[in-house]
């Protein structure tokens, strides 16, 4: 019996020692424990704030953006966001974005329309799902080019040209071009209209096919060996490459072949050129 009482006393003493150690540990580390809880809470709050900040707030630059009740053309349009108003991007579906208008209305807009907006910095938003062609659809373009004729009677003549174009489709545009060419004894000008086809407009480095026609006029000729043509109509075909700088600016380099029908025979001219274009 005495043995059992001694074992019980030892167990009680051991339990009291453990309780004392736990109490002292709690007193010692209590501030750290609560600090950890506060830090964790602040961390979650920070994540929440950052998530809110990551929602894109954009300014509409097109005349309007149409809001649908769902992500698809089959859903009806119930509201339009006007130019210069702000929208907030909430979520994304393939080809569609859920956005919130300034007045709190929430709906779905085509990605191609959301792409025509500006960041708070004033720069165009860059949505990876939108190709360059989709972004520039229905845009006007101005540009200039420098080059030189490399074959034919105008070989060596330097060329300066400028153009005005419109892009009704993501992969196709039209332009009116006018230019002048100069050489020691030759001076002239040309004007024409071109069809531009860009089938891979989603690429940053994109090939372009040019088909066009126009007229070319020689203003001054060499005295000793005059050219075989004076003022003639031409057709041309060319291949060039566009390099997109952001969303609104393009560097272009290419090669073109001119076919002129003269009184004596057909004359073929070739030229290379490099140019710069801006869309608006």
C-alpha positions as CSV (number, residue, x, y, z in Angstrom):
1,X,0.0,0.0,0.0
2,X,2.9,2.3,0.9
3,X,4.4,1.7,-2.5
4,X,1.3,2.7,-4.4
5,X,1.0,5.9,-2.3
6,X,4.6,6.8,-3.2
7,X,3.9,6.2,-6.9
8,X,0.8,8.4,-6.8
9,X,2.8,11.2,-5.1
10,X,5.4,11.0,-7.8
11,X,2.9,11.2,-10.6
12,X,1.1,14.2,-9.0
13,X,4.5,16.0,-8.5
14,X,5.5,15.3,-12.2
15,X,2.1,16.6,-13.4
16,X,2.5,19.8,-11.4
17,X,6.0,20.3,-12.8
18,X,4.8,20.0,-16.4
19,X,2.0,22.4,-15.7
20,X,4.4,24.9,-14.2
21,X,6.7,24.7,-17.3
22,X,3.8,25.1,-19.7
23,X,2.6,28.2,-17.7
24,X,6.0,29.8,-17.7
25,X,6.4,29.0,-21.4
26,X,3.1,30.7,-22.2
27,X,4.1,33.8,-20.2
28,X,7.4,33.9,-22.0
29,X,6.2,33.3,-25.6
30,X,2.7,34.8,-25.4
31,X,3.8,38.1,-27.1
32,X,5.4,36.2,-29.9
33,X,2.4,34.0,-30.4
34,X,0.0,37.0,-30.6
35,X,2.5,38.8,-32.9
36,X,2.4,35.8,-35.2
37,X,-1.4,35.9,-35.3
38,X,-1.4,39.6,-36.1
39,X,1.3,39.2,-38.8
40,X,-0.7,36.4,-40.4
41,X,-3.9,38.5,-40.3
42,X,-2.1,41.4,-41.9
43,X,-0.6,39.2,-44.5
44,X,-4.1,37.9,-45.5
45,X,-5.3,41.5,-45.6
46,X,-2.4,42.5,-47.8
47,X,-3.1,39.7,-50.2
48,X,-6.8,40.8,-50.3
49,X,-5.7,44.4,-51.0
50,X,-3.2,43.4,-53.7
51,X,-5.8,41.2,-55.4
52,X,-8.1,44.2,-55.5
53,X,-5.4,46.4,-56.9
54,X,-4.6,43.9,-59.6
55,X,-8.1,44.4,-61.1
56,X,-7.5,46.4,-64.3
57,X,-9.1,49.9,-64.4
58,X,-9.2,51.1,-68.0
59,X,-10.4,54.1,-69.9
60,X,-12.6,53.5,-73.0
61,X,-11.3,55.2,-76.2
62,X,-13.7,53.8,-78.7
63,X,-17.2,55.4,-79.0
64,X,-18.7,52.7,-76.8
65,X,-18.3,49.2,-75.4
66,X,-21.4,46.9,-75.4
67,X,-22.2,45.0,-72.2
68,X,-23.9,41.6,-72.7
69,X,-25.7,39.6,-70.0
70,X,-23.3,36.7,-70.6
71,X,-20.1,35.8,-72.4
72,X,-21.4,35.2,-75.9
73,X,-23.0,36.9,-78.9
74,X,-26.2,35.1,-78.1
75,X,-26.6,37.1,-74.9
76,X,-28.5,40.4,-75.2
77,X,-26.9,43.8,-74.9
78,X,-28.3,45.6,-71.9
79,X,-25.9,48.6,-71.6
80,X,-23.2,50.5,-73.4
81,X,-20.2,52.2,-71.7
82,X,-19.5,55.5,-73.4
83,X,-16.2,56.9,-74.6
84,X,-13.9,58.3,-71.8
85,X,-15.7,56.4,-69.1
86,X,-13.8,53.9,-66.9
87,X,-14.3,50.2,-66.6
88,X,-12.8,47.6,-64.2
89,X,-12.0,44.1,-65.5
90,X,-13.3,41.4,-63.1
91,X,-12.9,38.0,-64.8
92,X,-12.1,36.5,-68.2
93,X,-13.5,33.8,-70.5
94,X,-12.3,32.9,-74.0
95,X,-12.8,35.9,-76.1
96,X,-14.8,37.8,-73.4
97,X,-14.2,39.8,-70.3
98,X,-16.5,40.5,-67.4
99,X,-16.3,44.2,-66.6
100,X,-17.8,46.7,-64.2
101,X,-18.8,50.1,-65.4
102,X,-18.4,53.4,-63.4
103,X,-22.1,53.3,-62.3
104,X,-21.7,49.7,-61.0
105,X,-23.3,47.8,-63.8
106,X,-21.6,44.5,-64.5
107,X,-21.7,42.6,-67.8
108,X,-19.6,40.9,-70.4
109,X,-17.8,42.6,-73.3
110,X,-15.9,41.3,-76.3
111,X,-12.2,41.0,-75.8
112,X,-11.6,43.0,-79.0
113,X,-13.5,45.9,-77.5
114,X,-11.8,45.7,-74.1
115,X,-8.5,45.8,-76.0
116,X,-9.4,49.3,-77.3
117,X,-8.8,50.9,-73.9
118,X,-6.1,52.8,-72.0
119,X,-4.3,52.0,-68.8
120,X,-4.1,54.7,-66.0
121,X,-0.7,55.6,-67.4
122,X,-2.2,56.5,-70.7
123,X,-0.7,53.5,-72.5
124,X,-2.8,51.1,-74.5
125,X,-3.7,47.9,-72.6
126,X,-1.9,44.8,-73.9
127,X,-4.2,41.8,-73.7
128,X,-2.4,38.7,-74.7
129,X,-5.5,37.1,-76.1
130,X,-5.9,39.9,-78.7
131,X,-3.9,39.9,-81.9
132,X,-2.4,43.0,-83.3
133,X,-4.9,42.7,-86.2
134,X,-7.9,42.5,-83.9
135,X,-6.7,45.5,-82.0
136,X,-6.1,47.6,-85.1
137,X,-9.4,46.6,-86.8
138,X,-11.3,49.7,-87.9
139,X,-8.3,51.9,-87.4
140,X,-6.7,54.6,-89.7
141,X,-3.0,54.6,-90.4
142,X,-0.5,57.1,-91.6
143,X,3.0,56.2,-92.7
144,X,6.1,57.1,-94.7
145,X,8.8,55.0,-96.4
146,X,12.3,55.4,-97.8
147,X,13.7,53.1,-100.5
148,X,15.4,52.8,-103.9
149,X,14.7,51.3,-107.3
150,X,17.0,48.3,-107.8
151,X,16.1,47.2,-111.3
152,X,14.9,48.8,-114.6
153,X,15.5,52.2,-116.1
154,X,15.1,53.9,-112.7
155,X,17.8,51.8,-111.1
156,X,19.6,53.9,-108.3
157,X,16.8,56.4,-108.0
158,X,16.0,57.2,-104.3
159,X,12.3,57.1,-103.2
160,X,10.4,58.9,-100.6
161,X,6.7,57.9,-100.1
162,X,3.9,58.6,-97.7
163,X,0.5,56.9,-97.3
164,X,-2.9,57.0,-95.6
165,X,-4.7,53.8,-95.0
166,X,-7.7,52.2,-93.3
167,X,-8.0,48.7,-91.8
168,X,-11.6,47.4,-92.0
169,X,-10.6,43.8,-91.1
170,X,-8.1,42.3,-88.7
171,X,-6.2,40.7,-91.6
172,X,-6.7,43.3,-94.4
173,X,-6.3,46.9,-95.1
174,X,-6.3,49.5,-98.0
175,X,-4.0,52.5,-98.5
176,X,-3.5,55.4,-100.8
177,X,0.2,56.1,-101.5
178,X,2.0,58.9,-103.1
179,X,5.8,59.3,-103.6
180,X,8.6,61.0,-105.4
181,X,11.9,59.5,-106.8
182,X,15.1,61.3,-107.6
183,X,18.4,60.5,-109.3
184,X,21.0,62.7,-110.9
185,X,19.2,63.3,-114.1
186,X,15.8,61.8,-113.3
187,X,12.9,63.2,-111.3
188,X,9.4,61.9,-111.0
189,X,6.4,60.9,-108.9
190,X,3.9,58.1,-108.5
191,X,0.5,57.6,-106.8
192,X,-1.5,54.5,-106.3
193,X,-3.9,52.4,-104.2
194,X,-2.9,49.2,-102.6
195,X,-4.6,46.2,-100.9
196,X,-2.7,44.8,-97.9
197,X,-3.3,41.3,-96.8
198,X,-1.8,40.2,-93.4
199,X,-2.9,36.6,-92.6
200,X,-0.7,36.2,-89.5
201,X,-1.5,39.5,-87.8
202,X,-1.2,37.8,-84.4
203,X,2.6,37.6,-84.8
204,X,4.9,40.4,-83.7
205,X,6.9,39.8,-86.9
206,X,4.2,39.4,-89.5
207,X,4.3,39.0,-93.4
208,X,2.2,41.2,-95.6
209,X,1.2,40.8,-99.2
210,X,0.6,43.9,-101.3
211,X,-1.3,44.2,-104.5
212,X,-1.9,47.6,-106.1
213,X,-2.1,49.8,-109.2
214,X,-1.4,53.5,-110.0
215,X,0.3,55.9,-112.3
216,X,4.0,57.0,-112.6
217,X,5.1,60.2,-114.2
218,X,8.6,61.3,-115.2
219,X,9.1,65.0,-114.6
220,X,12.6,65.4,-115.9
221,X,14.6,63.0,-118.2
222,X,18.2,62.4,-119.1
223,X,19.1,64.5,-122.2
224,X,21.3,62.0,-123.9
225,X,19.5,58.8,-123.2
226,X,15.8,59.5,-122.4
227,X,13.7,56.9,-120.7
228,X,11.3,54.7,-122.7
229,X,8.3,56.0,-120.8
230,X,7.0,59.4,-119.7
231,X,3.7,58.8,-117.9
232,X,2.4,55.3,-117.6
233,X,0.0,53.2,-115.6
234,X,1.4,50.4,-113.5
235,X,0.4,47.4,-111.5
236,X,2.5,46.1,-108.6
237,X,2.9,43.2,-106.2
238,X,5.1,43.1,-103.1
239,X,6.0,41.2,-100.0
240,X,6.9,42.9,-96.8
241,X,7.3,42.2,-93.1
242,X,5.6,44.2,-90.3
243,X,7.3,44.5,-86.9
244,X,4.9,45.8,-84.2
245,X,6.2,48.2,-81.7
246,X,3.5,48.1,-79.0
247,X,0.0,48.2,-80.4
248,X,-0.1,51.3,-82.5
249,X,3.3,51.6,-84.2
250,X,4.8,49.4,-87.0
251,X,8.2,49.2,-88.7
252,X,8.0,47.8,-92.2
253,X,10.5,46.6,-94.7
254,X,9.7,45.0,-98.1
255,X,10.3,44.4,-101.8
256,X,8.0,45.4,-104.7
257,X,7.8,44.7,-108.4
258,X,6.2,47.4,-110.7
259,X,4.9,46.4,-114.2
260,X,4.5,49.4,-116.6
261,X,2.9,49.0,-120.0
262,X,4.7,51.4,-122.4
263,X,4.2,52.1,-126.1
264,X,7.2,50.0,-127.1
265,X,7.3,47.2,-124.5
266,X,6.6,46.4,-120.9
267,X,9.0,47.8,-118.4
268,X,9.6,46.1,-115.1
269,X,10.9,48.0,-112.1
270,X,11.8,46.6,-108.6
271,X,12.3,48.5,-105.4
272,X,13.1,47.9,-101.8
273,X,11.8,50.1,-99.0
274,X,11.7,50.5,-95.2
275,X,9.0,52.5,-93.5
276,X,7.2,53.5,-90.3
277,X,3.4,53.5,-89.7
278,X,1.2,54.8,-86.9
279,X,-2.4,53.7,-86.3
280,X,-5.0,55.8,-84.7
